[in-house]
Amino acid sequence: MARVVVDVMLKPEILDPQGQAVQRALPRLGFEGISDVRQGKRFELEVDGPVDDAALARIHDLAESFLANTVIEDFTVKVESEDVVAGASK
């Protein structure tokens, strides 16, 4: 079993009101020196069998058509681990 991670973020030119709200709150909470915050989404997919080029292509298609709105969001697909046992990488 393998874990594939799809990270989805707003494109840099798209306003991120949630990220801005977090950024404005940080100094009030005692966190200084953070110049920008962008919020995104992370999807962890457990894949049966090996993650070969065909499986990655299917996951890329899934991300492009369902997980991300490609008009305003970018995404990355990466294999996080090939063996997952009881929540820990082998």
C-alpha atoms as an extended CHARMM CRD file, in Angstrom:
* protein
*
        90  EXT
         1         1  MET       CA              0.0000000000        0.0000000000        0.0000000000  PROA      1               0.0000000000
         2         2  ALA       CA              1.2180000000        3.5100000000       -0.7350000000  PROA      2               0.0000000000
         3         3  ARG       CA              0.2620000000        6.9980000000        0.3350000000  PROA      3               0.0000000000
         4         4  VAL       CA              0.0410000000        9.7100000000       -2.2940000000  PROA      4               0.0000000000
         5         5  VAL       CA             -0.3910000000       13.3290000000       -1.2050000000  PROA      5               0.0000000000
         6         6  VAL       CA             -2.1540000000       15.9820000000       -3.2690000000  PROA      6               0.0000000000
         7         7  ASP       CA             -1.5300000000       19.5330000000       -2.0430000000  PROA      7               0.0000000000
         8         8  VAL       CA             -3.8710000000       22.2060000000       -3.4170000000  PROA      8               0.0000000000
         9         9  MET       CA             -3.1210000000       25.9240000000       -3.0590000000  PROA      9               0.0000000000
        10        10  LEU       CA             -4.6850000000       29.0650000000       -4.4340000000  PROA      10              0.0000000000
        11        11  LYS       CA             -2.6870000000       30.5100000000       -7.2950000000  PROA      11              0.0000000000
        12        12  PRO       CA             -0.4240000000       33.3730000000       -6.1430000000  PROA      12              0.0000000000
        13        13  GLU       CA             -2.5050000000       36.0170000000       -7.9070000000  PROA      13              0.0000000000
        14        14  ILE       CA             -5.7490000000       34.9060000000       -6.2010000000  PROA      14              0.0000000000
        15        15  LEU       CA             -6.7800000000       36.7180000000       -3.0060000000  PROA      15              0.0000000000
        16        16  ASP       CA             -6.6570000000       34.4190000000        0.0510000000  PROA      16              0.0000000000
        17        17  PRO       CA             -8.9680000000       35.9390000000        2.6990000000  PROA      17              0.0000000000
        18        18  GLN       CA             -8.5190000000       33.0110000000        5.1120000000  PROA      18              0.0000000000
        19        19  GLY       CA             -4.7420000000       33.2860000000        4.8910000000  PROA      19              0.0000000000
        20        20  GLN       CA             -4.9700000000       37.0400000000        5.4450000000  PROA      20              0.0000000000
        21        21  ALA       CA             -7.1900000000       36.5550000000        8.5100000000  PROA      21              0.0000000000
        22        22  VAL       CA             -4.6350000000       34.1730000000       10.0050000000  PROA      22              0.0000000000
        23        23  GLN       CA             -1.7980000000       36.5680000000        9.1740000000  PROA      23              0.0000000000
        24        24  ARG       CA             -3.5740000000       39.4660000000       10.9090000000  PROA      24              0.0000000000
        25        25  ALA       CA             -4.2510000000       37.3390000000       14.0140000000  PROA      25              0.0000000000
        26        26  LEU       CA             -0.6650000000       36.1150000000       14.4720000000  PROA      26              0.0000000000
        27        27  PRO       CA              0.7950000000       39.2840000000       16.0790000000  PROA      27              0.0000000000
        28        28  ARG       CA             -2.1190000000       39.4150000000       18.5470000000  PROA      28              0.0000000000
        29        29  LEU       CA             -1.2720000000       35.8400000000       19.5210000000  PROA      29              0.0000000000
        30        30  GLY       CA              2.4030000000       36.6450000000       20.0310000000  PROA      30              0.0000000000
        31        31  PHE       CA              3.7490000000       35.2800000000       16.7320000000  PROA      31              0.0000000000
        32        32  GLU       CA              5.9460000000       37.9000000000       15.0770000000  PROA      32              0.0000000000
        33        33  GLY       CA              7.9480000000       37.8390000000       11.8560000000  PROA      33              0.0000000000
        34        34  ILE       CA              5.4280000000       36.0520000000        9.6120000000  PROA      34              0.0000000000
        35        35  SER       CA              5.1110000000       38.1430000000        6.4550000000  PROA      35              0.0000000000
        36        36  ASP       CA              2.5140000000       36.0770000000        4.5500000000  PROA      36              0.0000000000
        37        37  VAL       CA              0.1070000000       33.1810000000        5.0850000000  PROA      37              0.0000000000
        38        38  ARG       CA             -1.6030000000       31.1420000000        2.3760000000  PROA      38              0.0000000000
        39        39  GLN       CA             -4.1330000000       28.4650000000        3.2190000000  PROA      39              0.0000000000
        40        40  GLY       CA             -4.5100000000       25.3110000000        1.1800000000  PROA      40              0.0000000000
        41        41  LYS       CA             -5.8700000000       21.7770000000        1.2170000000  PROA      41              0.0000000000
        42        42  ARG       CA             -4.0340000000       18.4640000000        1.6520000000  PROA      42              0.0000000000
        43        43  PHE       CA             -5.4660000000       15.1520000000        0.4650000000  PROA      43              0.0000000000
        44        44  GLU       CA             -3.8440000000       11.8660000000        1.5030000000  PROA      44              0.0000000000
        45        45  LEU       CA             -4.7790000000        8.9740000000       -0.7590000000  PROA      45              0.0000000000
        46        46  GLU       CA             -4.0500000000        5.3630000000        0.2470000000  PROA      46              0.0000000000
        47        47  VAL       CA             -3.3860000000        3.4600000000       -2.9660000000  PROA      47              0.0000000000
        48        48  ASP       CA             -3.5770000000       -0.3220000000       -3.2960000000  PROA      48              0.0000000000
        49        49  GLY       CA             -0.6080000000       -1.7450000000       -5.1560000000  PROA      49              0.0000000000
        50        50  PRO       CA              2.4210000000        0.0210000000       -6.5540000000  PROA      50              0.0000000000
        51        51  VAL       CA              2.3170000000        3.6750000000       -7.5270000000  PROA      51              0.0000000000
        52        52  ASP       CA              3.5800000000        3.4720000000      -11.0780000000  PROA      52              0.0000000000
        53        53  ASP       CA              3.3220000000        6.0330000000      -13.8680000000  PROA      53              0.0000000000
        54        54  ALA       CA             -0.2170000000        4.8930000000      -14.7480000000  PROA      54              0.0000000000
        55        55  ALA       CA             -1.4210000000        5.2350000000      -11.1350000000  PROA      55              0.0000000000
        56        56  LEU       CA              0.1610000000        8.6850000000      -10.8300000000  PROA      56              0.0000000000
        57        57  ALA       CA             -1.4870000000        9.7460000000      -14.0910000000  PROA      57              0.0000000000
        58        58  ARG       CA             -4.9040000000        8.6390000000      -12.7380000000  PROA      58              0.0000000000
        59        59  ILE       CA             -4.3180000000       10.5320000000       -9.4890000000  PROA      59              0.0000000000
        60        60  HSD       CA             -3.2210000000       13.6120000000      -11.4560000000  PROA      60              0.0000000000
        61        61  ASP       CA             -6.4760000000       13.4040000000      -13.4550000000  PROA      61              0.0000000000
        62        62  LEU       CA             -8.4410000000       13.0230000000      -10.1930000000  PROA      62              0.0000000000
        63        63  ALA       CA             -6.7570000000       16.0830000000       -8.7030000000  PROA      63              0.0000000000
        64        64  GLU       CA             -7.2640000000       18.1530000000      -11.8520000000  PROA      64              0.0000000000
        65        65  SER       CA            -10.9370000000       17.2590000000      -12.3090000000  PROA      65              0.0000000000
        66        66  PHE       CA            -12.1880000000       16.8390000000       -8.7340000000  PROA      66              0.0000000000
        67        67  LEU       CA             -9.8370000000       17.9490000000       -5.9480000000  PROA      67              0.0000000000
        68        68  ALA       CA             -8.7020000000       21.3040000000       -7.3510000000  PROA      68              0.0000000000
        69        69  ASN       CA            -10.4060000000       24.1280000000       -9.1660000000  PROA      69              0.0000000000
        70        70  THR       CA             -7.6420000000       24.6840000000      -11.7170000000  PROA      70              0.0000000000
        71        71  VAL       CA             -8.9750000000       28.1160000000      -12.6510000000  PROA      71              0.0000000000
        72        72  ILE       CA             -7.8870000000       29.4780000000       -9.2680000000  PROA      72              0.0000000000
        73        73  GLU       CA             -5.8090000000       26.6690000000       -7.6990000000  PROA      73              0.0000000000
        74        74  ASP       CA             -2.5330000000       24.8780000000       -8.3790000000  PROA      74              0.0000000000
        75        75  PHE       CA             -1.8030000000       21.3770000000       -7.1120000000  PROA      75              0.0000000000
        76        76  THR       CA              1.0960000000       18.9840000000       -6.6410000000  PROA      76              0.0000000000
        77        77  VAL       CA              1.0420000000       15.1960000000       -6.4890000000  PROA      77              0.0000000000
        78        78  LYS       CA              3.7470000000       13.2860000000       -4.6490000000  PROA      78              0.0000000000
        79        79  VAL       CA              4.2830000000        9.7860000000       -3.3090000000  PROA      79              0.0000000000
        80        80  GLU       CA              4.7890000000       10.0990000000        0.4440000000  PROA      80              0.0000000000
        81        81  SER       CA              5.4790000000        6.4430000000        1.2510000000  PROA      81              0.0000000000
        82        82  GLU       CA              5.3760000000        3.1040000000       -0.4750000000  PROA      82              0.0000000000
        83        83  ASP       CA              4.6850000000        0.9740000000        2.6360000000  PROA      83              0.0000000000
        84        84  VAL       CA              2.3170000000        2.1060000000        5.3480000000  PROA      84              0.0000000000
        85        85  VAL       CA              1.8130000000       -0.1330000000        8.3790000000  PROA      85              0.0000000000
        86        86  ALA       CA             -0.5480000000        0.9070000000       11.2050000000  PROA      86              0.0000000000
        87        87  GLY       CA             -0.1460000000        4.5950000000       10.3810000000  PROA      87              0.0000000000
        88        88  ALA       CA              3.6580000000        4.5720000000       10.3540000000  PROA      88              0.0000000000
        89        89  SER       CA              6.0150000000        4.4200000000        7.4160000000  PROA      89              0.0000000000
        90        90  LYS       CA              8.1170000000        1.3090000000        7.1120000000  PROA      90              0.0000000000
